[in-house]
């Protein structure tokens, strides 16, 4: 079996969870005997059984051309921002999409809305994103798969190692507006709660990062930037709890690492967190209002938080995640029964 991975944004321009996911899957699928390589758009001789898009294909025509070449087409998609919209906003978007589809022209092709009916498989990290794909884009109900994100098997073991508890909360995230780093830093200073931020900005010259850096005081707002993995694990093990106020996420890997460590979680009261981690006993959700309002919740969370003796919720290794992807690939490559053939 040979699989081509396709992603439209170079990782040199934007690091983050998708890069971690793609690199881990390429390695673990390779260990399972699957030949995986990145798309070489200039190479007309590149062959594969499956073309796997990370993100929506550019047009439905890309899917159709791949099928004409005998390839199956799989998509992993982050619908984190869309899935965090209100129900009225989703209804309005659904009506807009229906209206656009009924109008002659190339809009639906350019936005690739029609690909959801032609892909061989669609993979989402959370059930709320898959629900939105069906609701908005009429994704085929029989072709969806929910496969959570994972972390390294070594990390699962190392994050459970004992460590002396120190008096700080930890936040692991890129320093950017989507992560609400400034809001968390402002709340930390108001509440006088020590928060250690691990993560770098997309650019040192970014205005949002300048705002964040101005709040760093070395006492309540500490910033170590990007650190080696062993340092990150040590900081997680010694923390009292984990805080992240992102506007949207898709099975956030940093949350999984914190959960594997046994840390209680302070997350925003938004669908990506409140619905996905609903029922997690040691997860608390806070509204993203003023820094003063967040500070009150942050202070309570800090005073009550302690690292637990086991994972906050069950976390998969990347090997287990890759095995789930392999099962999807095997399904789409299986011969189609005559009664299910189209055309």
C-alpha positions in Angstrom: 0.0 0.0 0.0 1.3 3.5 -0.9 -0.1 6.7 0.3 0.6 10.3 -0.7 0.1 13.1 1.9 -1.0 16.5 0.6 -1.1 19.7 2.6 -1.4 23.2 1.1 0.5 25.2 3.7 4.2 24.8 4.1 5.2 24.0 7.7 8.0 26.5 7.4 5.3 29.2 7.3 3.2 28.0 10.2 4.2 25.4 12.8 1.7 23.7 14.9 -0.5 20.6 15.6 -0.9 19.6 11.9 2.8 19.4 11.5 3.1 17.2 14.6 0.3 15.0 13.3 1.6 14.6 9.8 5.1 13.8 10.9 3.9 11.3 13.5 1.6 9.5 11.0 4.3 9.3 8.4 6.6 7.7 10.8 4.1 5.3 12.5 2.4 4.2 9.2 5.8 3.5 7.8 6.5 1.3 10.8 3.3 -0.6 10.0 4.4 -1.3 6.5 2.7 1.5 4.6 4.8 3.5 2.1 4.0 7.2 2.8 5.5 10.2 1.0 4.6 13.8 0.6 3.0 14.9 -2.6 5.5 15.9 -5.3 3.3 18.2 -7.4 6.0 18.5 -10.1 6.5 14.7 -10.5 4.1 13.3 -13.1 5.4 9.8 -12.4 4.5 9.7 -8.7 2.1 6.8 -8.0 0.0 5.8 -5.1 -3.0 3.9 -4.1 -4.4 6.6 -1.8 -4.2 10.4 -2.0 -4.6 11.7 1.6 -5.4 15.4 1.9 -4.8 17.2 5.2 -7.4 19.9 4.8 -10.1 20.2 2.1 -8.9 19.5 -1.4 -8.6 22.7 -3.5 -11.5 21.8 -5.7 -13.8 18.8 -6.3 -12.0 18.5 -9.6 -8.9 17.3 -7.7 -10.9 14.5 -6.2 -12.3 13.5 -9.6 -8.9 13.6 -11.3 -7.4 11.4 -8.6 -10.3 8.9 -9.0 -9.7 8.8 -12.8 -6.1 7.9 -12.0 -7.4 4.9 -10.0 -6.6 6.5 -6.6 -8.8 6.5 -3.6 -9.1 9.9 -1.9 -9.1 10.4 1.9 -9.4 13.7 3.8 -8.5 14.7 7.3 -10.1 18.0 8.1 -10.0 20.5 11.0 -13.4 22.1 11.3 -12.5 23.5 14.7 -13.4 27.1 14.0 -16.6 26.3 12.2 -17.7 23.8 14.8 -17.3 26.4 17.5 -19.9 28.7 15.9 -23.3 29.2 17.5 -26.3 27.3 16.3 -27.8 30.3 14.6 -24.5 31.0 12.8 -24.3 27.4 11.6 -27.9 27.6 10.4 -27.2 30.8 8.5 -24.1 29.2 6.9 -26.1 26.0 6.0 -28.7 28.2 4.2 -26.0 30.1 2.4 -24.4 26.9 1.2 -27.7 25.5 0.0 -28.4 28.7 -1.9 -25.0 28.8 -3.5 -25.4 25.2 -4.6 -28.7 26.1 -6.3 -27.1 28.9 -8.2 -25.3 28.3 -11.5 -21.6 29.2 -11.4 -18.3 28.1 -10.0 -18.6 29.1 -6.4 -19.3 25.6 -5.0 -16.4 24.2 -7.1 -13.9 26.8 -6.0 -14.8 26.2 -2.3 -14.9 22.4 -2.9 -18.2 22.0 -1.1 -19.1 19.1 -3.4 -16.1 17.0 -2.5 -17.9 15.8 0.7 -20.1 13.6 -1.5 -17.2 12.2 -3.5 -14.4 11.5 -1.0 -13.8 7.8 -0.2 -13.3 8.7 3.5 -13.3 11.7 5.8 -11.5 11.7 9.1 -12.1 14.1 12.0 -10.5 14.4 15.4 -13.8 15.0 17.2 -17.4 14.0 16.8 -18.6 17.7 16.8 -16.6 18.4 13.7 -18.0 15.4 11.9 -21.5 16.4 12.9 -20.9 19.9 11.4 -19.5 18.4 8.2 -22.8 16.4 7.7 -24.9 19.3 8.7 -23.3 22.0 6.5 -21.8 20.1 3.6 -24.0 17.0 3.4 -21.0 14.8 3.9 -21.9 11.1 3.2 -22.8 9.5 6.5 -21.2 6.2 5.7 -17.8 7.6 5.0 -16.9 9.5 8.2 -14.4 8.4 10.8 -13.6 9.8 14.2 -9.9 9.3 15.1 -8.5 11.4 18.0 -5.0 12.9 18.0 -2.3 11.1 19.8 1.0 11.6 21.5 4.3 9.7 21.5 4.3 6.3 23.3 7.5 7.4 25.1 5.7 10.6 26.2 2.8 8.6 27.7 5.3 6.9 29.9 7.5 9.9 30.7 4.6 12.2 31.5 3.4 9.8 34.2 6.7 9.9 36.0 6.6 11.3 39.6 7.9 14.9 40.1 7.8 17.4 43.0 4.9 19.8 42.6 5.6 23.5 42.1 3.3 26.4 42.4 2.3 27.3 38.9 -0.1 26.6 36.1 1.2 25.7 32.7 -0.1 26.7 29.2 1.4 25.1 26.1 0.5 26.9 22.9 1.7 29.1 20.1 1.6 32.8 21.2 -1.1 34.0 18.9 -4.5 35.7 19.1 -6.4 32.4 18.4 -4.9 31.0 21.6 -6.0 34.0 23.7 -2.5 34.2 25.2 -2.9 37.9 26.1 -6.2 37.3 27.9 -4.7 34.5 30.0 -1.7 36.6 30.8 -3.8 39.6 31.8 -6.0 37.3 34.0 -2.9 35.8 35.6 -1.6 39.2 36.7 -5.0 40.3 38.0 -5.4 37.1 39.9 -1.8 37.0 41.0 -1.6 33.4 39.8 1.7 32.2 38.3 1.3 30.9 34.8 4.1 29.4 32.8 3.7 29.9 29.0 5.6 27.4 26.8 5.4 28.2 23.1 6.7 30.7 20.5 4.9 33.1 18.2 4.7 32.7 14.4 6.9 35.8 14.2 8.9 37.7 16.8 7.7 40.9 15.1 4.0 40.1 15.4 2.1 42.9 17.2 0.1 40.4 19.3 3.3 38.9 20.5 4.6 42.3 21.5 1.4 42.8 23.6 2.0 39.4 25.3 5.7 40.1 25.9 4.8 43.4 27.6 2.9 41.4 30.2 5.7 39.0 31.0 6.9 39.9 34.5 8.8 36.7 35.5 6.5 36.2 38.5 2.8 35.8 37.5 3.5 35.7 33.7 6.5 33.6 32.8 7.5 32.7 29.3 10.1 30.1 28.4 9.3 30.1 24.7 9.9 26.9 22.7 11.7 24.3 24.8 13.0 20.8 24.1 10.5 18.1 24.6 12.1 16.7 27.8 11.9 20.2 29.3 8.3 20.5 28.3 7.5 17.2 30.0 9.3 18.3 33.2 7.3 21.5 33.3 4.1 19.6 32.8 4.9 17.1 35.5 5.7 19.8 38.1 2.6 22.0 37.4 -0.5 22.2 39.5 -2.8 22.4 36.4 -3.1 23.3 32.7 -4.8 26.3 31.3 -5.7 27.1 27.6 -8.2 29.6 26.4 -8.2 29.0 22.7 -11.0 30.2 20.6 -11.0 26.9 18.7 -9.1 23.7 18.6 -9.3 20.2 17.0 -8.4 17.5 19.4 -5.6 19.7 20.8 -2.3 17.8 21.3 -1.3 20.0 24.2 -4.5 19.2 26.0 -3.7 15.5 25.4 -0.2 15.9 26.8 -1.6 17.7 29.9 -4.2 14.9 30.3 -1.6 12.2 30.1 0.3 14.0 32.9 -2.8 13.9 35.1 -3.3 17.6 35.2 -6.7 19.2 35.8 -7.7 21.3 32.8 -9.0 24.9 32.6 -10.5 25.4 29.2 -12.9 27.9 27.5 -16.7 27.4 27.6 -16.8 26.8 23.9 -17.9 23.8 21.9 -14.4 22.5 21.0 -13.8 22.1 24.8 -17.0 22.1 26.7 -18.7 19.5 24.4 -15.7 17.4 23.5 -14.5 17.1 27.1 -17.9 17.1 28.7 -17.9 14.5 31.4 -14.2 14.7 32.1 -14.2 15.0 35.9 -11.2 17.2 36.3 -12.0 19.6 33.4 -13.4 23.1 34.2 -14.7 25.6 31.6 -14.6 29.3 31.8 -16.4 32.0 29.7 -14.1 34.2 27.7 -15.3 37.5 29.0 -13.2 40.2 30.5 -9.7 39.5 32.0 -11.2 40.3 35.4 -13.9 37.7 35.0 -11.4 35.1 33.8 -9.1 36.0 36.7 -11.7 35.0 39.3 -12.0 31.5 37.7 -8.3 31.2 37.3 -7.7 32.0 41.0 -10.2 29.3 42.0 -8.8 26.8 39.6 -5.3 27.4 40.9 -6.2 27.1 44.5 -8.1 23.8 44.0 -5.8 22.1 41.4 -3.3 19.3 42.0 -1.8 16.8 39.6 -3.7 13.5 39.8 -2.3 10.0 40.1 -3.4 8.9 36.6 -4.4 10.4 33.3 -7.1 13.0 33.3 -8.7 11.1 30.4 -7.6 8.3 28.1 -5.0 9.3 25.6 -3.9 7.3 22.5 -0.3 6.8 21.3 0.5 7.8 17.7 1.0 4.1 16.9 -2.6 3.4 18.0 -3.8 6.4 15.9 -1.8 5.2 12.9 -3.4 1.8 13.2 -6.8 3.4 13.1 -5.8 5.3 9.9 -4.6 2.1 8.4 -8.0 0.5 9.0 -9.6 3.4 7.1 -7.2 2.9 4.2 -7.9 -0.8 4.1 -11.6 -0.1 4.0 -11.4 2.3 1.1 -9.2 0.0 -0.9 -11.5 -3.0 -0.4 -13.5 -4.1 -3.4 -16.9 -2.4 -3.6 -19.8 -4.8 -3.5 -21.8 -4.7 -6.7 -24.9 -3.3 -4.9 -22.9 -0.3 -3.8 -21.4 0.6 -7.1 -22.2 4.0 -8.5 -22.8 4.6 -12.2 
